[in-house]
């Protein structure tokens, strides 16, 4: 199977035009006009993941987080190690980031579906996150949270009635700006990457927050994306960090 055929299958699921502006997605290293024999998939394009891809004989690597977020001026140290290993094994690197968060059945939809949200809408106008009604008690909700991440962090400064408004956002969604925005429209908010200051703000604004970790809120949906790939691609696909 050719690299560009794999990209077509990925992009049928996660159209690149859905990505938020400035996101570093798509083909990030290597070429597409080559025969692919083994695919790797990972949340992060870490050195560990690239080493595993290299050792496993992967020649096409799909990651959710891009290898480089901000422009770099020199290829030394860690980025040199990563690039030279990708090059040595001729691994094509393709990233589906916010387009995979936003798309139908993507990472955000997977969370919304897991919590059985009713009247689901996009949380942000750019398509990130979902908001809807959670039908049940707060304890019912926590049981469902455990299925995403057992070691979640709960910030709860007030009680909440059954059938509450729940917002979910995969990955990094607990900045102070996010907390402020979500506190106006939801009772409970589940995402990842809580900081001390956003915790305090959530308490002050009376927003109940669950940090189910950046990793788990994204890997939850990535597993479903991997199922889609396995269904549509007749090649060995190995997950490298989940
Ligand atoms: Fe992320």
Boltz pocket constraint, residues with backbone or C-beta under 6 A from the ligand:
constraints:
  - pocket:
      binder: B
      contacts: [[A, 65], [A, 170], [A, 171], [A, 172], [A, 214], [A, 218]]
      max_distance: 6.0
